Amino acid sequence: MTKLETTERLVHVPLGERSYDILIGPGLMARAGGEITSRIKGRRAAIVTDENVGKLYLDGLMDSLQTDGIEAVSVTLPAGEKTKSFDSLTNVCDVLLEAHIERNDTVIALGGGVIGDLTGFAAGIVRRGVRFVQIPTSLLSQVDSSVGGKTGINARQGKNLVGIFNQPDLVLADTDVLDTLSEREFRAGYAEVAKYGLIDKPDFFEWLETNWREVFAGGAARIEAIAVSCQAKADVVAADERENGRRALLNLGHTFGHALEAATKYDSSRLVHGEGVSIGMVLAHRFSARMNLASPDLATRVEAHLREVGLPTRMDEIPGELPPTEILMDAIAQDKKVKSGKLTFILTRGLGQSFVADDVPASEVERFIEEMRAP
């Protein structure tokens, strides 16, 4: 991780010909045109955004691109998880082709994780791959989904089941845009920040326990938390780009969380991704204790911190009725980490000691979920 100046950080993702930079700091949106032209030859671009983000930032981004000689078109999609669909993918691909976006031109994802995942997938398949830039506008997307090249859409059978690996050419994480997030959205993103400490950075988790209020307030602590998170993900991606081993650790809490999202039919009024991850991480730590892998005190500590910042930590906090346990188990069985029908979970042996647990007994998971459903 490189310090450019007091208020800006640069994280490099070393992947040979697919290497790229993540710039983190205030005011990057206004510099987007210059940062892109210094790295990409094409002078045409297509911006994909959603209705909420577009109202705030699309015009400014278009101005920045125009100032640096980039001719741009845009497509604005509905906000929300349901936009990660085959219909939206077709829509975006049509816009890119009609705009004659070529391989050296740029497709820009301006938005949160939904827009980033969908746009990256479209950029990877149109003309078998065009240049791709991420401008993430949520905390969750800045520290997680914009980095690492996972792109895709949801299917009827579950979340993120159709997609490709497509590394961006550049990530611009403008920390100023986070000031427009609702408290709920920021908290949801914070779950992914805490995740990096729980995977293998116990010192970072302890720092968050002490400094989380400063992270929420903004300024240097927020930039530091984002930079540490991005560096942590960059290190894992560089070692295991296509999730053949260690990268699976980044899914701590996600197997449970994705099942809960599917159970709510991706209704953001009930549960958003980061909230599902928060509950999922607590469940992963409690399940680890149940399997005599870690102390129950650790699960209590993790739950206490996430609850202190305002995140849900229990299944009974999800509004509305959840489907039967067997339906949740069906969603877990669709998880991308399942191999040869065997359940795989990210569990832990201690603070920052997560590991990939293969062949977890489905019967144990089913009994555990049934217990955890109770108030």
Secondary structure, 3 states (H helix, E strand, C coil): CEEEECCEEEEEECCHHHCEEEEEECCCHHHHHHHHHCCCCCCEEEEEEEHHHHHHHHHHHHHHHHHCCCEEEEEEECCCHHHCCHHHHHHHHHHHHHCCCCCCCEEEEEECHHHHHHHHHHHHHHHHCCEEEEEECCHHHHHHHCCCCEEEEEECCEEEEEEEECCCCEEEEEHHHHHHCCHHHHHHHHHHHHHHHHHHCHHHHHHHHHHHHHHHHCCHHHHHHHHHHHHHHHHHHHHCCCCCCHHHHHHCCHHHHHHHHHHCCCCCCCCCHHHHHHHHHHHHHHHHHHCCCCCHHHHHHHHHHHHHCCCCCCHHHCCCCCCCHHHHHHHHHCCCCCECCEEEEEEECCCCCEEEEEEECHHHHHHHHHHHCCC
